[in-house]
Amino acid sequence: MLGTILIVLLILALLGVLPRWSHSRNWGYYPSGGLGLILAVVVILLLLRWI
């Protein structure tokens, strides 16, 4: 159950960091870098079977 919620949240975050809007095109790699960090933490927790 918790894994499903995390997957849905990661998909929503992925959609949020896409530079589709004109005001977010100059943000650079900052949003996707933060998402990558969160994804790495979730993968490590899954491998350690904490989730």
C-alpha positions as CSV (number, residue, x, y, z in Angstrom):
1,M,0.0,0.0,0.0
2,L,2.7,2.5,0.9
3,G,4.8,1.5,-2.1
4,T,1.8,2.3,-4.4
5,I,1.4,5.7,-2.8
6,L,5.1,6.4,-3.2
7,I,4.9,5.5,-6.9
8,V,1.9,7.7,-7.5
9,L,3.6,10.6,-5.7
10,L,6.8,10.1,-7.7
11,I,4.9,10.2,-11.0
12,L,3.1,13.4,-10.0
13,A,6.4,14.9,-9.0
14,L,7.9,13.9,-12.4
15,L,5.0,15.7,-14.2
16,G,5.6,18.7,-12.0
17,V,9.3,19.1,-12.9
18,L,8.8,19.0,-16.7
19,P,9.5,22.4,-18.2
20,R,6.3,22.7,-20.1
21,W,5.3,26.2,-19.0
22,S,7.0,29.4,-20.1
23,H,7.7,30.6,-16.5
24,S,9.6,27.3,-15.6
25,R,11.9,27.1,-18.6
26,N,14.6,29.1,-17.0
27,W,14.7,27.1,-13.7
28,G,17.4,24.7,-15.2
29,Y,18.0,21.4,-13.6
30,Y,17.1,22.3,-10.0
31,P,13.6,20.7,-9.9
32,S,14.7,17.5,-11.6
33,G,17.8,17.2,-9.5
34,G,15.6,17.4,-6.3
35,L,13.3,14.7,-7.8
36,G,16.4,12.5,-8.5
37,L,17.5,12.8,-4.9
38,I,14.1,11.8,-3.6
39,L,14.0,8.9,-6.1
40,A,17.4,7.7,-5.0
41,V,16.3,7.8,-1.3
42,V,13.2,5.8,-2.1
43,V,15.1,3.2,-4.1
44,I,17.6,2.8,-1.2
45,L,14.8,2.4,1.3
46,L,13.1,-0.2,-1.0
47,L,16.4,-2.1,-1.3
48,L,16.8,-2.1,2.4
49,R,13.2,-3.3,2.7
50,W,12.3,-0.4,5.1
51,I,9.2,0.4,2.9
